Amino acid sequence: MDSSVEVRQLRAFVTLVQQGSVTAAAQSLGMAQSTISEALSSLERAMGTSLFLRRRGSHELVLTDAGNALLPH
C-alpha cells in the first residue's frame, strides 16, 4: 500500500462529492476528467480501499463507508 496522500487527491475527492460527477468536478477545478479519475484512483490506492461504489452503466456516485468516513476530514 502506498501511504502518500496528496492535497490534490483530497481536493478532487471532495469536489467530486460536492459536484456529483467527474465532468462537473473537472470543470470546477479546471482539470481534465482523466486527471480527476487518476487522482481518485491514486487516493483509493493510498487509502487501501474503494471510496465510491461503481456500477456499470450508471453515473451515480455512491460513497462507501470509507468514503463517508473520509469526507468530514
WOPEZI-V460878 format. One record per pair of residues at least 6 apart in sequence whose ideal C-beta (glycine too) atoms are under 8 Angstrom apart, sorted by the first residue. I is the first residue (numbers start at 1). J is the second residue. D is the distance in whole Angstrom. If there is no record, write none. Layout:
# WOPEZI-V460878
{{I:J:D} {I:J:D}}
This chain:
# WOPEZI-V460878
{{1:45:7} {1:46:7} {1:48:5} {2:42:8} {2:45:6} {2:46:5} {3:46:6} {4:46:6} {5:43:6} {5:46:5} {5:47:7} {6:39:8} {6:42:8} {8:39:6} {9:39:5} {9:40:7} {9:42:6} {9:43:4} {9:46:7} {10:43:7} {11:29:7} {12:25:7} {12:29:7} {12:31:8} {12:35:8} {12:36:5} {12:39:4} {12:40:6} {12:43:7} {13:39:8} {13:40:6} {13:43:6} {13:51:7} {13:67:8} {13:70:7} {13:71:8} {14:71:7} {15:25:4} {15:28:6} {15:29:6} {15:36:8} {16:22:6} {16:25:4} {16:36:7} {16:40:7} {16:61:7} {17:61:7} {17:63:7} {17:67:8} {17:71:6} {18:25:8} {18:28:8} {19:25:5} {19:28:6} {20:61:6} {21:59:6} {21:61:7} {22:33:5} {22:36:5} {22:37:6} {23:33:6} {25:36:5} {26:32:6} {26:33:5} {26:35:7} {26:36:5} {29:36:7} {40:51:7} {40:52:8} {43:51:7} {44:50:6} {44:51:6} {47:66:7} {47:70:7} {49:64:7} {49:66:4} {50:64:5} {50:66:7} {50:67:8} {51:63:7} {51:64:6} {51:66:6} {51:67:4} {51:70:6} {52:61:6} {52:62:6} {52:63:6} {52:64:7} {52:67:6} {53:62:4} {53:63:8} {53:64:6} {55:62:8} {63:71:7}}
